[in-house]
């Protein structure tokens, strides 16, 4: 299977612990929220989990309640990670950024009380996925009210530089066609190293590369690999590919991208 990694969803405030564009939140310290997100395992999927009957953020806004015993206003960002298991249950809820014990407890209650989701799928089977959410919390002690709304990212002035390599862009690059087209290309062209196949050696190669303004790939590197021959084959198969370029504010830009290519000795055609 092939997956991009490090994705941010734009319209809502779900941060998927996965894939397919290249929005990267830069870690500031060893204890930053991003660092905590990065420690959550990536779980493979073809179709992502879906909250039934609308958006999950609408459920949160409707069901969060002013915490009992909260004596002062609490305003700020709350960051939550959780999983949706193969049965659609919300499990493993954890706070990655806290506000106050009372508010944190109410946030945890709402997440743990979530209705079942439609599970994610991989090759037609239900699978577990990991998700992260950033909320802005505002409480009003006088009115005994609490609001949980979409986190608003700070507005930044865009200064165009044709040589800058971006990690997050308004229109991310994409492979021509769809994900199946990329799978088909790999299945037809990749060559499983004979020695590794014979000895049942497998594993995943994580590649990094720059998608240039014309869609070509440069600076292709294996940033993680179980075997040097796997690295060489993964780099070889990606060199001729040309993407549809990414853009920022209507201008084509260079974009850093990450991809996983899996070598499975039990299914050498599956990448």
Secondary structure, DSSP 8 states (H G I E B T S, - for coil): -EEE-----SSSSEEESS-SS-------STTSHHHHHHTS-----SB--EETTS-HHHHHHHH----TT--S--EEEEEEEEEE-TTS-EEEEEEEE---HHHHHHHHHHHHT---EE-EEETTEEE-EEEEEEEEEEEETTTTEEEEEE-----------TT-EESS-SB--EESS-HHHHHHHHHHH----HHHHHTT--EEEEEEEEE-TTSBEEEEEEEE-S-HHHHHHHHHHHHT-BEE-EEETTEEEEEEEEEEEEE-TTSTT--
